[in-house]
Amino acid sequence: MKIAFFDAKDYDKPSFVREGARADIEFKFFETRLGEDTAELARGFDGVCVFVNDDVNAAVVDKLYSYGVRAIALRCAGYNNVAVEHCFGKIHVFRVPAYSPYAVAEHTMALLLTSVRRIHKAYNRTRDFNFSLSGLTGFDLHGKTVGVVGTGKIGRIFIEICKGFGMRVLAYDKFPAQIEGCSYVSLDELFARSDVISLHCPLTEETHHLIGREAIGRMKKGVIVLNTSRGALIDAEALIDGIKRRIVGAACLDVYEEESDLFFRDFSGHIVEDDVLARLISMPNVIVTSHQAFLTEEALSNIAETTVKNLVDFAEGRACENELCYRCGKIEDCKKNRSEKCF
Ligand code: NAI
């Protein structure tokens, strides 16, 4: 099987070459992203392998189909960048639902600790032999309340980590579960009572700009907002406003709504056009990482292994548990109820 691998980075190649060789899958690596202008590169391939910022809209799906592509293998969990409903009956779509939820949950805590204990500032100071402590006062996480939105694989691990720090845990999920030591509350109550808010739900129409002006208006003064999920869960301009009004005490963002033209690339030495991101980065209480929460050795191995397994299931005509099915029009529900192929 020949697979066109878009948005390829150096760190992707070793694990995919290794896993591909085991299953007789040849990956051709393209540094460019998949979109309407680049879909042509997939002509003659059996499938494409895409990541979070490839744009697989309906027009791209039509092009891929006409070039003979019959499988889209997402090497990530989120699939908001793929017109899955448009693929129905034409192209099978697979994802990697979990590769290392620990990687993302641990990165979230790393951001929180960095922010609360001003580690980023201390690191820069001591490198300059500035040993002053002025402005580095943090606060204890112990006894504080964390509000976790989305208690799936990553959210639950983050909850366990927070419990280890002695934090009180509130949660909101569209489908609440039973989690020891965690109280489910309404989103409004979570916003009103949390000292720290962390987002771990998917980006859907319902969750788009979940944190906007109105939500920020209901939050506790000084709240820390963490987003390692998807950028568009937060209205970035409303966040800036919330920070300027001293409601949001700090923000830690691994994702950003307009990240697709910027993240994963080196723009040092360039003038970045995005004023909203530039403003956020200029703020002393904002930490931005560029969608790196997943980036651990373990996660990279798991991503390659699962993607190759998905493609082998596809090639052999088997049902695949990681296929995104749109037969009944509801991807998540459909997947839960069915175990055969989507079409
Ligand atoms: P999951 O599917 O295990 O959990 C998602 C949870 O969100 C589920 O419990 C679901 O019921 C809940 N949910 C769905 N709609 C909701 C709504 N409207 N309001 C509140 N909760 C809702 O997903 P997982 O693996 O925990 O991943 C969470 C998110 O993390 C993904 O959607 C993805 O966007 C992001 N992610 C980010 C990475 C990074 O490198 N920064 C890497 C991997 C995932």
Boltz pocket constraint, residues with backbone or C-beta under 6 A from the ligand:
constraints:
  - pocket:
      binder: B
      contacts: [[A, 77], [A, 78], [A, 97], [A, 98], [A, 101], [A, 104], [A, 149], [A, 150], [A, 151], [A, 152], [A, 153], [A, 154], [A, 155], [A, 172], [A, 173], [A, 174], [A, 175], [A, 199], [A, 200], [A, 201], [A, 202], [A, 203], [A, 204], [A, 206], [A, 207], [A, 228], [A, 229], [A, 230], [A, 254], [A, 255], [A, 291], [A, 292], [A, 293], [A, 294], [A, 295]]
      max_distance: 6.0
